[in-house]
């Protein structure tokens, strides 16, 4: 993105300098449009992914469990728990809400997700308070690792980025070699660079033009593909 923005600025400055503002903004404007498209595609993709993860997270959090209410054991959603419900817990269960221990035997709670302390806390009538999100000791822990699908997508996006960068650099090198060896002609068929005759300013302008033309399109396409993942 930074390279594209630099290319857009350089192209605008060069185009206005050589062709005037009326026609000189075309190349720079095209690059700027490509940057905007990449930003929009990325924003839409991220928004869709955030909605999908939000829906999945809501489904994941909508746990059904058994509670004792009014002397009867019933199954309810975790979101329907009310004050007064008694919730049986066993090893591996997650504490669904803040509460107080009513009765239990050698109850141990892992509160590392709340306090950051890895020490297992014993719960009894002297220390009866339970915090939502903690787990009964010896339950498994979510290690927070990325899913295999996300790992593979990140690998594909990285590969696409590398390929795009290699293509852009290769095209840039080839066009620069052609330009400085006198194999590039302008619209009127004249050689654009002649050693000892072409001024430094014209050579720099030509190099900048080649840079913007060679780099912006491959990078724009690459970024669009990579960020859309």
FIMARLUM-451874 format. One record per atom (N, C-alpha, C): atom name; residue in three letters; residue number from 0; x, y, z. Coordinates in steps of 0.02 Angstrom, whole numbers, plus 50000, padded with zeros to 5 digits. Layout:
// residues N
atom_res_n_X_Y_Z
CA_ALA_NUM_X_Y_Z
...
// end
This chain:
// residues 229
atom_res_n_X_Y_Z
N_UNK_0_50041_49940_50000
CA_UNK_0_50000_50000_50000
C_UNK_0_50043_50063_50000
N_UNK_1_50096_50061_50039
CA_UNK_1_50141_50119_50042
C_UNK_1_50174_50130_49974
N_UNK_2_50196_50074_49943
CA_UNK_2_50228_50080_49877
C_UNK_2_50179_50108_49826
N_UNK_3_50116_50086_49829
CA_UNK_3_50066_50111_49782
C_UNK_3_50052_50185_49793
N_UNK_4_50049_50206_49856
CA_UNK_4_50037_50277_49869
C_UNK_4_50096_50320_49846
N_UNK_5_50157_50295_49856
CA_UNK_5_50216_50331_49831
C_UNK_5_50214_50335_49755
N_UNK_6_50196_50279_49724
CA_UNK_6_50192_50277_49651
C_UNK_6_50139_50326_49625
N_UNK_7_50082_50329_49659
CA_UNK_7_50029_50375_49639
C_UNK_7_50052_50448_49643
N_UNK_8_50085_50465_49698
CA_UNK_8_50110_50533_49707
C_UNK_8_50162_50551_49654
N_UNK_9_50210_50504_49642
CA_UNK_9_50262_50517_49592
C_UNK_9_50232_50523_49523
N_UNK_10_50183_50480_49507
CA_UNK_10_50152_50482_49441
C_UNK_10_50113_50546_49430
N_UNK_11_50077_50568_49482
CA_UNK_11_50041_50631_49476
C_UNK_11_50088_50689_49465
N_UNK_12_50141_50692_49504
CA_UNK_12_50189_50747_49497
C_UNK_12_50222_50747_49428
N_UNK_13_50242_50688_49405
CA_UNK_13_50274_50682_49340
C_UNK_13_50226_50697_49283
N_UNK_14_50165_50671_49288
CA_UNK_14_50116_50683_49235
C_UNK_14_50097_50756_49228
N_UNK_15_50086_50789_49285
CA_UNK_15_50069_50861_49283
C_UNK_15_50128_50901_49257
N_UNK_16_50188_50881_49274
CA_UNK_16_50248_50917_49251
C_UNK_16_50258_50911_49176
N_UNK_17_50248_50851_49149
CA_UNK_17_50263_50839_49078
C_UNK_17_50204_50851_49031
N_UNK_18_50142_50837_49055
CA_UNK_18_50085_50841_49011
C_UNK_18_50033_50893_49032
N_UNK_19_50044_50925_49089
CA_UNK_19_49996_50973_49113
C_UNK_19_49942_50940_49155
N_UNK_20_49908_50980_49194
CA_UNK_20_49859_50952_49241
C_UNK_20_49798_50922_49205
N_UNK_21_49783_50945_49144
CA_UNK_21_49724_50922_49109
C_UNK_21_49729_50848_49091
N_UNK_22_49786_50825_49068
CA_UNK_22_49796_50756_49048
C_UNK_22_49847_50719_49090
N_UNK_23_49885_50755_49129
CA_UNK_23_49940_50724_49166
C_UNK_23_49919_50686_49228
N_UNK_24_49856_50691_49247
CA_UNK_24_49835_50658_49309
C_UNK_24_49809_50587_49296
N_UNK_25_49805_50566_49233
CA_UNK_25_49775_50501_49217
C_UNK_25_49810_50443_49253
N_UNK_26_49876_50437_49244
CA_UNK_26_49913_50380_49273
C_UNK_26_49910_50381_49349
N_UNK_27_49924_50439_49377
CA_UNK_27_49922_50445_49450
C_UNK_27_49852_50433_49477
N_UNK_28_49802_50457_49441
CA_UNK_28_49734_50446_49462
C_UNK_28_49715_50372_49460
N_UNK_29_49740_50337_49409
CA_UNK_29_49727_50265_49404
C_UNK_29_49756_50227_49463
N_UNK_30_49817_50246_49482
CA_UNK_30_49849_50212_49539
C_UNK_30_49810_50228_49603
N_UNK_31_49790_50291_49611
CA_UNK_31_49752_50310_49670
C_UNK_31_49685_50272_49673
N_UNK_32_49654_50263_49615
CA_UNK_32_49592_50224_49611
C_UNK_32_49604_50151_49632
N_UNK_33_49662_50124_49610
CA_UNK_33_49679_50055_49629
C_UNK_33_49687_50050_49705
N_UNK_34_49718_50100_49735
CA_UNK_34_49727_50100_49808
C_UNK_34_49658_50101_49842
N_UNK_35_49613_50143_49817
CA_UNK_35_49546_50148_49846
C_UNK_35_49509_50081_49840
N_UNK_36_49516_50049_49781
CA_UNK_36_49483_49985_49770
C_UNK_36_49509_49933_49820
N_UNK_37_49575_49931_49830
CA_UNK_37_49604_49884_49878
C_UNK_37_49577_49897_49948
N_UNK_38_49573_49961_49967
CA_UNK_38_49548_49978_50033
C_UNK_38_49475_49956_50041
N_UNK_39_49435_49971_49989
CA_UNK_39_49364_49953_49993
C_UNK_39_49354_49877_49996
N_UNK_40_49391_49841_49953
CA_UNK_40_49386_49768_49952
C_UNK_40_49407_49739_50020
N_UNK_41_49461_49766_50048
CA_UNK_41_49484_49743_50113
C_UNK_41_49433_49757_50167
N_UNK_42_49404_49817_50166
CA_UNK_42_49355_49836_50217
C_UNK_42_49294_49791_50213
N_UNK_43_49269_49779_50152
CA_UNK_43_49210_49736_50143
C_UNK_43_49225_49664_50166
N_UNK_44_49284_49639_50147
CA_UNK_44_49303_49571_50167
C_UNK_44_49309_49565_50243
N_UNK_45_49342_49614_50274
CA_UNK_45_49348_49612_50347
C_UNK_45_49281_49617_50381
N_UNK_46_49236_49658_50353
CA_UNK_46_49170_49666_50383
C_UNK_46_49130_49601_50379
N_UNK_47_49133_49568_50321
CA_UNK_47_49098_49504_50313
C_UNK_47_49126_49452_50361
N_UNK_48_49193_49450_50367
CA_UNK_48_49223_49402_50412
C_UNK_48_49204_49416_50484
N_UNK_49_49201_49480_50503
CA_UNK_49_49183_49497_50572
C_UNK_49_49111_49476_50587
N_UNK_50_49066_49483_50537
CA_UNK_50_48997_49461_50547
C_UNK_50_48994_49385_50555
N_UNK_51_49033_49349_50514
CA_UNK_51_49033_49276_50519
C_UNK_51_49060_49253_50586
N_UNK_52_49116_49284_50608
CA_UNK_52_49144_49266_50672
C_UNK_52_49098_49285_50729
N_UNK_53_49062_49340_50721
CA_UNK_53_49014_49360_50773
C_UNK_53_48958_49309_50780
N_UNK_54_48932_49286_50722
CA_UNK_54_48879_49236_50724
C_UNK_54_48904_49170_50753
N_UNK_55_48965_49150_50732
CA_UNK_55_48993_49088_50759
C_UNK_55_49005_49094_50834
N_UNK_56_49028_49153_50855
CA_UNK_56_49042_49164_50926
C_UNK_56_48978_49161_50967
N_UNK_57_48924_49190_50939
CA_UNK_57_48860_49188_50974
C_UNK_57_48835_49117_50981
N_UNK_58_48843_49077_50927
CA_UNK_58_48823_49007_50930
C_UNK_58_48866_48968_50980
N_UNK_59_48930_48984_50981
CA_UNK_59_48976_48950_51026
C_UNK_59_48959_48966_51099
N_UNK_60_48939_49029_51111
CA_UNK_60_48924_49050_51180
C_UNK_60_48854_49027_51203
N_UNK_61_48810_49010_51155
CA_UNK_61_48743_48990_51174
C_UNK_61_48743_48916_51197
N_UNK_62_48773_48907_51256
CA_UNK_62_48779_48840_51284
C_UNK_62_48715_48821_51321
N_UNK_63_48695_48759_51313
CA_UNK_63_48637_48733_51351
C_UNK_63_48662_48692_51409
N_UNK_64_48634_48703_51467
CA_UNK_64_48656_48668_51527
C_UNK_64_48596_48655_51572
N_UNK_65_48608_48612_51619
CA_UNK_65_48555_48595_51666
C_UNK_65_48562_48637_51730
N_UNK_66_48506_48661_51756
CA_UNK_66_48505_48698_51819
C_UNK_66_48449_48670_51862
N_UNK_67_48456_48684_51925
CA_UNK_67_48403_48664_51972
C_UNK_67_48364_48728_51988
N_UNK_68_48301_48729_51968
CA_UNK_68_48259_48788_51978
C_UNK_68_48191_48765_52007
N_UNK_69_48175_48793_52064
CA_UNK_69_48111_48774_52096
C_UNK_69_48109_48702_52115
N_UNK_70_48167_48674_52131
CA_UNK_70_48170_48604_52152
C_UNK_70_48170_48555_52094
N_UNK_71_48169_48580_52032
CA_UNK_71_48168_48535_51973
C_UNK_71_48230_48547_51931
N_UNK_72_48256_48495_51901
CA_UNK_72_48314_48501_51856
C_UNK_72_48288_48511_51785
N_UNK_73_48307_48567_51755
CA_UNK_73_48285_48583_51687
C_UNK_73_48345_48604_51645
N_UNK_74_48337_48598_51579
CA_UNK_74_48390_48619_51532
C_UNK_74_48371_48687_51502
N_UNK_75_48418_48735_51507
CA_UNK_75_48406_48802_51481
C_UNK_75_48468_48827_51444
N_UNK_76_48460_48884_51409
CA_UNK_76_48517_48917_51378
C_UNK_76_48555_48956_51431
N_UNK_77_48619_48963_51420
CA_UNK_77_48661_49000_51467
C_UNK_77_48637_49072_51475
N_UNK_78_48603_49098_51423
CA_UNK_78_48579_49167_51426
C_UNK_78_48514_49173_51467
N_UNK_79_48484_49116_51486
CA_UNK_79_48421_49118_51523
C_UNK_79_48430_49105_51597
N_UNK_80_48493_49104_51620
CA_UNK_80_48506_49093_51691
C_UNK_80_48481_49154_51731
N_UNK_81_48448_49141_51787
CA_UNK_81_48422_49195_51829
C_UNK_81_48447_49184_51901
N_UNK_82_48442_49237_51939
CA_UNK_82_48463_49234_52009
C_UNK_82_48422_49180_52045
N_UNK_83_48456_49137_52082
CA_UNK_83_48422_49083_52118
C_UNK_83_48431_49015_52087
N_UNK_84_48455_49013_52024
CA_UNK_84_48467_48949_51992
C_UNK_84_48528_48916_52024
N_UNK_85_48524_48852_52036
CA_UNK_85_48580_48813_52060
C_UNK_85_48608_48773_52002
N_UNK_86_48674_48780_51990
CA_UNK_86_48705_48751_51930
C_UNK_86_48755_48697_51952
N_UNK_87_48742_48635_51936
CA_UNK_87_48790_48581_51952
C_UNK_87_48852_48588_51907
N_UNK_88_48911_48582_51937
CA_UNK_88_48973_48587_51899
C_UNK_88_49015_48524_51910
N_UNK_89_49050_48504_51858
CA_UNK_89_49095_48447_51863
C_UNK_89_49161_48465_51830
N_UNK_90_49209_48421_51836
CA_UNK_90_49276_48434_51807
C_UNK_90_49271_48448_51733
N_UNK_91_49302_48502_51712
CA_UNK_91_49302_48521_51642
C_UNK_91_49250_48572_51624
N_UNK_92_49200_48583_51668
CA_UNK_92_49147_48632_51654
C_UNK_92_49174_48703_51662
N_UNK_93_49144_48749_51624
CA_UNK_93_49159_48820_51631
C_UNK_93_49104_48853_51673
N_UNK_94_49125_48894_51720
CA_UNK_94_49077_48929_51762
C_UNK_94_49038_48978_51718
N_UNK_95_48972_48969_51709
CA_UNK_95_48935_49009_51661
C_UNK_95_48919_49080_51684
N_UNK_96_48922_49092_51749
CA_UNK_96_48904_49158_51774
C_UNK_96_48934_49167_51843
N_UNK_97_48940_49229_51865
CA_UNK_97_48963_49241_51933
C_UNK_97_48915_49208_51983
N_UNK_98_48942_49177_52034
CA_UNK_98_48898_49144_52082
C_UNK_98_48933_49129_52147
N_UNK_99_48898_49092_52189
CA_UNK_99_48922_49074_52255
C_UNK_99_48915_48999_52264
N_UNK_100_48966_48968_52292
CA_UNK_100_48964_48896_52305
C_UNK_100_48911_48881_52358
N_UNK_101_48865_48835_52341
CA_UNK_101_48815_48813_52390
C_UNK_101_48841_48753_52428
N_UNK_102_48863_48704_52390
CA_UNK_102_48892_48644_52421
C_UNK_102_48937_48612_52370
N_UNK_103_48986_48576_52395
CA_UNK_103_49032_48543_52350
C_UNK_103_49084_48504_52389
N_UNK_104_49124_48466_52351
CA_UNK_104_49175_48425_52383
C_UNK_104_49241_48435_52346
N_UNK_105_49290_48465_52379
CA_UNK_105_49356_48476_52351
C_UNK_105_49352_48511_52283
N_UNK_106_49312_48564_52281
CA_UNK_106_49304_48600_52218
C_UNK_106_49365_48644_52205
N_UNK_107_49397_48635_52146
CA_UNK_107_49456_48674_52126
C_UNK_107_49440_48710_52062
N_UNK_108_49456_48775_52061
CA_UNK_108_49440_48817_52003
C_UNK_108_49503_48846_51974
N_UNK_109_49509_48843_51908
CA_UNK_109_49564_48875_51871
C_UNK_109_49541_48945_51853
N_UNK_110_49569_48996_51886
CA_UNK_110_49549_49065_51875
C_UNK_110_49600_49103_51832
N_UNK_111_49643_49067_51796
CA_UNK_111_49695_49100_51757
C_UNK_111_49667_49145_51703
N_UNK_112_49609_49127_51676
CA_UNK_112_49579_49168_51622
C_UNK_112_49556_49236_51649
N_UNK_113_49545_49241_51714
CA_UNK_113_49522_49304_51744
C_UNK_113_49578_49341_51780
N_UNK_114_49620_49305_51816
CA_UNK_114_49671_49338_51857
C_UNK_114_49740_49334_51828
N_UNK_115_49751_49288_51781
CA_UNK_115_49818_49279_51753
C_UNK_115_49862_49233_51796
N_UNK_116_49838_49213_51853
CA_UNK_116_49875_49169_51898
C_UNK_116_49860_49096_51879
N_UNK_117_49913_49056_51871
CA_UNK_117_49904_48987_51851
C_UNK_117_49888_48941_51910
N_UNK_118_49893_48966_51970
CA_UNK_118_49880_48926_52029
C_UNK_118_49806_48908_52035
N_UNK_119_49793_48844_52048
CA_UNK_119_49724_48821_52056
C_UNK_119_49698_48844_52124
N_UNK_120_49636_48871_52125
CA_UNK_120_49607_48898_52186
C_UNK_120_49556_48850_52214
N_UNK_121_49563_48833_52277
CA_UNK_121_49515_48790_52311
C_UNK_121_49455_48831_52333
N_UNK_122_49395_48804_52322
CA_UNK_122_49334_48839_52341
C_UNK_122_49299_48801_52397
N_UNK_123_49280_48839_52447
CA_UNK_123_49242_48811_52503
C_UNK_123_49198_48866_52531
N_UNK_124_49169_48855_52591
CA_UNK_124_49125_48906_52619
C_UNK_124_49163_48967_52644
N_UNK_125_49229_48961_52652
CA_UNK_125_49269_49019_52670
C_UNK_125_49287_49061_52609
N_UNK_126_49290_49029_52552
CA_UNK_126_49305_49063_52489
C_UNK_126_49256_49037_52436
N_UNK_127_49192_49060_52440
CA_UNK_127_49140_49028_52399
C_UNK_127_49128_49062_52331
N_UNK_128_49161_49118_52318
CA_UNK_128_49142_49157_52259
C_UNK_128_49172_49128_52195
N_UNK_129_49129_49119_52145
CA_UNK_129_49149_49092_52079
C_UNK_129_49141_49146_52027
N_UNK_130_49190_49151_51982
CA_UNK_130_49188_49202_51930
C_UNK_130_49172_49172_51862
N_UNK_131_49131_49207_51825
CA_UNK_131_49111_49184_51759
C_UNK_131_49171_49176_51713
N_UNK_132_49173_49122_51675
CA_UNK_132_49227_49110_51628
C_UNK_132_49281_49065_51654
N_UNK_133_49284_49055_51720
CA_UNK_133_49335_49011_51749
C_UNK_133_49313_48938_51739
N_UNK_134_49360_48892_51747
CA_UNK_134_49346_48821_51734
C_UNK_134_49362_48779_51795
N_UNK_135_49322_48727_51802
CA_UNK_135_49335_48679_51855
C_UNK_135_49401_48644_51838
N_UNK_136_49445_48637_51887
CA_UNK_136_49513_48612_51876
C_UNK_136_49514_48546_51839
N_UNK_137_49568_48538_51800
CA_UNK_137_49581_48480_51759
C_UNK_137_49541_48480_51694
N_UNK_138_49504_48533_51681
CA_UNK_138_49471_48540_51616
C_UNK_138_49522_48565_51566
N_UNK_139_49507_48556_51503
CA_UNK_139_49555_48577_51451
C_UNK_139_49553_48653_51444
N_UNK_140_49608_48681_51419
CA_UNK_140_49614_48753_51408
C_UNK_140_49616_48768_51334
N_UNK_141_49583_48821_51314
CA_UNK_141_49586_48844_51245
C_UNK_141_49652_48881_51237
N_UNK_142_49697_48854_51193
CA_UNK_142_49763_48884_51187
C_UNK_142_49765_48944_51140
N_UNK_143_49708_48961_51109
CA_UNK_143_49705_49021_51068
C_UNK_143_49740_49016_51001
N_UNK_144_49760_48955_50980
CA_UNK_144_49793_48947_50916
C_UNK_144_49744_48958_50859
N_UNK_145_49772_48979_50801
CA_UNK_145_49730_48990_50742
C_UNK_145_49705_48923_50716
N_UNK_146_49648_48925_50684
CA_UNK_146_49620_48864_50655
C_UNK_146_49663_48843_50595
N_UNK_147_49662_48778_50577
CA_UNK_147_49701_48756_50519
C_UNK_147_49682_48792_50455
N_UNK_148_49617_48808_50447
CA_UNK_148_49595_48845_50387
C_UNK_148_49627_48913_50384
N_UNK_149_49628_48949_50441
CA_UNK_149_49657_49016_50443
C_UNK_149_49732_49014_50430
N_UNK_150_49766_48961_50455
CA_UNK_150_49838_48954_50443
C_UNK_150_49850_48944_50369
N_UNK_151_49810_48902_50336
CA_UNK_151_49819_48890_50265
C_UNK_151_49804_48952_50224
N_UNK_152_49752_48989_50243
CA_UNK_152_49735_49051_50207
C_UNK_152_49791_49102_50214
N_UNK_153_49819_49107_50274
CA_UNK_153_49874_49154_50284
C_UNK_153_49934_49134_50242
N_UNK_154_49946_49068_50236
CA_UNK_154_50001_49045_50194
C_UNK_154_49989_49061_50120
N_UNK_155_49927_49051_50097
CA_UNK_155_49911_49068_50027
C_UNK_155_49919_49143_50015
N_UNK_156_49894_49184_50062
CA_UNK_156_49900_49256_50054
C_UNK_156_49973_49278_50051
N_UNK_157_50014_49248_50094
CA_UNK_157_50086_49264_50093
C_UNK_157_50118_49244_50027
N_UNK_158_50100_49185_50002
CA_UNK_158_50126_49162_49938
C_UNK_158_50107_49209_49881
N_UNK_159_50043_49230_49881
CA_UNK_159_50020_49276_49830
C_UNK_159_50059_49342_49833
N_UNK_160_50070_49366_49894
CA_UNK_160_50107_49428_49902
C_UNK_160_50178_49422_49876
N_UNK_161_50211_49365_49891
CA_UNK_161_50279_49356_49867
C_UNK_161_50282_49352_49791
N_UNK_162_50235_49314_49761
CA_UNK_162_50232_49309_49688
C_UNK_162_50221_49377_49656
N_UNK_163_50174_49416_49684
CA_UNK_163_50161_49482_49656
C_UNK_163_50221_49528_49661
N_UNK_164_50257_49525_49717
CA_UNK_164_50316_49566_49725
C_UNK_164_50371_49546_49677
N_UNK_165_50380_49480_49667
CA_UNK_165_50431_49456_49620
C_UNK_165_50414_49478_49549
N_UNK_166_50350_49473_49530
CA_UNK_166_50329_49494_49463
C_UNK_166_50341_49569_49454
N_UNK_167_50322_49609_49503
CA_UNK_167_50330_49681_49498
C_UNK_167_50404_49700_49491
N_UNK_168_50447_49670_49534
CA_UNK_168_50519_49685_49531
C_UNK_168_50548_49663_49464
N_UNK_169_50528_49604_49440
CA_UNK_169_50554_49578_49377
C_UNK_169_50536_49624_49319
N_UNK_170_50472_49644_49316
CA_UNK_170_50450_49690_49263
C_UNK_170_50487_49756_49267
N_UNK_171_50496_49781_49328
CA_UNK_171_50532_49844_49338
C_UNK_171_50603_49840_49312
N_UNK_172_50638_49787_49330
CA_UNK_172_50708_49779_49309
C_UNK_172_50712_49774_49232
N_UNK_173_50668_49734_49202
CA_UNK_173_50670_49726_49129
C_UNK_173_50657_49792_49094
N_UNK_174_50607_49830_49117
CA_UNK_174_50591_49894_49084
C_UNK_174_50647_49945_49094
N_UNK_175_50678_49945_49153
CA_UNK_175_50734_49992_49165
C_UNK_175_50794_49975_49120
N_UNK_176_50808_49910_49113
CA_UNK_176_50863_49889_49069
C_UNK_176_50849_49909_48997
N_UNK_177_50788_49897_48974
CA_UNK_177_50770_49917_48906
C_UNK_177_50776_49993_48896
N_UNK_178_50755_50030_48948
CA_UNK_178_50756_50103_48942
C_UNK_178_50828_50129_48938
N_UNK_179_50871_50107_48983
CA_UNK_179_50939_50134_48986
C_UNK_179_50985_50104_48933
N_UNK_180_50963_50053_48897
CA_UNK_180_51002_50027_48841
C_UNK_180_50977_50052_48774
N_UNK_181_50928_50098_48777
CA_UNK_181_50904_50130_48715
C_UNK_181_50855_50088_48675
N_UNK_182_50820_50043_48707
CA_UNK_182_50772_50001_48672
C_UNK_182_50699_50022_48683
N_UNK_183_50690_50081_48713
CA_UNK_183_50623_50106_48726
C_UNK_183_50610_50168_48685
N_UNK_184_50552_50168_48650
CA_UNK_184_50535_50225_48608
C_UNK_184_50472_50259_48634
N_UNK_185_50466_50324_48619
CA_UNK_185_50407_50360_48639
C_UNK_185_50351_50351_48588
N_UNK_186_50297_50387_48596
CA_UNK_186_50240_50380_48551
C_UNK_186_50256_50400_48479
N_UNK_187_50307_50441_48470
CA_UNK_187_50325_50464_48403
C_UNK_187_50381_50422_48373
N_UNK_188_50401_50368_48407
CA_UNK_188_50452_50324_48379
C_UNK_188_50523_50346_48394
N_UNK_189_50533_50395_48436
CA_UNK_189_50600_50417_48454
C_UNK_189_50626_50379_48515
N_UNK_190_50691_50364_48514
CA_UNK_190_50722_50330_48571
C_UNK_190_50721_50376_48632
N_UNK_191_50696_50351_48688
CA_UNK_191_50687_50393_48746
C_UNK_191_50752_50408_48784
N_UNK_192_50801_50363_48780
CA_UNK_192_50863_50374_48816
C_UNK_192_50922_50359_48771
N_UNK_193_50965_50408_48764
CA_UNK_193_51027_50400_48726
C_UNK_193_51085_50422_48771
N_UNK_194_51132_50377_48781
CA_UNK_194_51189_50391_48825
C_UNK_194_51226_50453_48802
N_UNK_195_51236_50501_48847
CA_UNK_195_51273_50562_48832
C_UNK_195_51231_50617_48802
N_UNK_196_51170_50601_48781
CA_UNK_196_51128_50651_48750
C_UNK_196_51066_50667_48792
N_UNK_197_51038_50616_48823
CA_UNK_197_50978_50627_48864
C_UNK_197_50997_50659_48930
N_UNK_198_50962_50713_48948
CA_UNK_198_50977_50748_49010
C_UNK_198_50960_50706_49071
N_UNK_199_50991_50724_49127
CA_UNK_199_50979_50687_49189
C_UNK_199_50905_50693_49210
N_UNK_200_50877_50752_49201
CA_UNK_200_50806_50762_49219
C_UNK_200_50760_50718_49179
N_UNK_201_50772_50714_49113
CA_UNK_201_50730_50671_49071
C_UNK_201_50740_50597_49088
N_UNK_202_50802_50578_49105
CA_UNK_202_50815_50509_49125
C_UNK_202_50778_50491_49189
N_UNK_203_50779_50538_49237
CA_UNK_203_50744_50526_49300
C_UNK_203_50669_50522_49289
N_UNK_204_50642_50567_49248
CA_UNK_204_50570_50565_49232
C_UNK_204_50551_50499_49200
N_UNK_205_50593_50475_49154
CA_UNK_205_50579_50411_49121
C_UNK_205_50581_50353_49170
N_UNK_206_50630_50355_49216
CA_UNK_206_50636_50302_49265
C_UNK_206_50575_50301_49312
N_UNK_207_50552_50361_49332
CA_UNK_207_50494_50365_49376
C_UNK_207_50432_50339_49340
N_UNK_208_50425_50357_49277
CA_UNK_208_50368_50333_49238
C_UNK_208_50368_50257_49234
N_UNK_209_50427_50228_49221
CA_UNK_209_50433_50155_49216
C_UNK_209_50416_50123_49284
N_UNK_210_50440_50154_49337
CA_UNK_210_50426_50127_49404
C_UNK_210_50351_50124_49418
N_UNK_211_50317_50178_49404
CA_UNK_211_50245_50179_49418
C_UNK_211_50206_50130_49374
N_UNK_212_50226_50125_49310
CA_UNK_212_50191_50079_49265
C_UNK_212_50205_50006_49282
N_UNK_213_50267_49990_49301
CA_UNK_213_50287_49921_49313
C_UNK_213_50263_49895_49380
N_UNK_214_50256_49939_49428
CA_UNK_214_50243_49916_49496
C_UNK_214_50170_49917_49516
N_UNK_215_50134_49969_49496
CA_UNK_215_50068_49979_49527
C_UNK_215_50017_49925_49509
N_UNK_216_50015_49903_49446
CA_UNK_216_49963_49854_49427
C_UNK_216_49974_49786_49460
N_UNK_217_50035_49756_49457
CA_UNK_217_50044_49691_49491
C_UNK_217_50031_49695_49566
N_UNK_218_50054_49749_49597
CA_UNK_218_50044_49756_49669
C_UNK_218_49970_49766_49686
N_UNK_219_49936_49805_49645
CA_UNK_219_49864_49816_49658
C_UNK_219_49825_49751_49655
N_UNK_220_49838_49713_49602
CA_UNK_220_49803_49648_49595
C_UNK_220_49822_49601_49652
N_UNK_221_49887_49599_49670
CA_UNK_221_49910_49555_49724
C_UNK_221_49878_49574_49790
N_UNK_222_49878_49638_49806
CA_UNK_222_49849_49660_49869
C_UNK_222_49774_49646_49872
N_UNK_223_49740_49655_49816
CA_UNK_223_49668_49641_49815
C_UNK_223_49654_49567_49829
N_UNK_224_49694_49522_49797
CA_UNK_224_49685_49450_49809
C_UNK_224_49704_49431_49880
N_UNK_225_49760_49457_49904
CA_UNK_225_49784_49438_49971
C_UNK_225_49739_49463_50026
N_UNK_226_49718_49527_50021
CA_UNK_226_49677_49556_50074
C_UNK_226_49606_49528_50073
N_UNK_227_49583_49505_50015
CA_UNK_227_49515_49477_50012
C_UNK_227_49510_49411_50050
N_UNK_228_49567_49382_50069
CA_UNK_228_49566_49321_50109
C_UNK_228_49561_49336_50183
// end
